[in-house]
Amino acid sequence: KQEVTQIPAALSVPEGENLVLNCSFTDSAIYNLQWFRQDPGKGLTSLLLIQSSQREQTSGRLNASLDKSSGRSTLYIAASQPGDSATYLCAVMDAGGTSYGKLTFGQGTILTVHP
Amino acid sequence: IAGITQAPTSQILAAGRRMTLRCTQDMRHNAMYWYRQDLGLGLRLIHYSNTAGTTGKGEVPDGYSVSRANTDDFPLTLASAVPSQTSVYFCASSLTGDTEAFFGQGTRLTVV
């Protein structure tokens, strides 16, 4: 059974810092990996999707990398802002017919960026 | 604005009652999903549908049922609610099973 772990569980940084959130997964046979953001009391907002054949994806100040063989992904946030404060969730979709379309989530990293 | 609409936003329900959570998407996505989010347990898949007319069980399907009569709607029914079904429920969709997933705003359900 796929297990997804996110480290750290919580992170507090001053505004302007560059930071890295980590995600690891136990089974490297995945279709893709997706990073989400969740604000308190809200739904999930998709940030980046990396296909299993890709090494990284970029969107604005966000860069996500994927090392499928080692079961790791990182989300890099450049020049952090208070508006980046949220919970960041990593989710993987396993390869294999019965797993198609199903995401396994990590517990998330709670990020606080203070002015 | 295109997206996923869930209703109700929140609900307090007496144990033993039947409840249907509604989910509608207007993106013409083929695949739809129901997840529940619980503190300390994260998000877990309840049921899914890869295309209209088909459904499947996720990780925690017991006590829940779904139907997919058309592309846009994917209701989740609790036949007889129990307190352990207190949770935040999220509906999601994707164009196909292996593309980017989009989530609704959630339904906060409390079973008392």
Interface residues (C-beta under 8 A of the other chain):
Chain A: Y31 N32 Q34 F36 K42 G43 L44 T45 S46 L49 L89 A91 M93 Y100 G101 K102 L103 F105 G106 Q107 G108
Chain B: A31 Y33 Y35 G40 G42 L43 R44 L45 Y48 N50 G58 F90 A92 S94 T96 G97 D98 T99 E100 A101 F102 F103 G104 Q105 G106
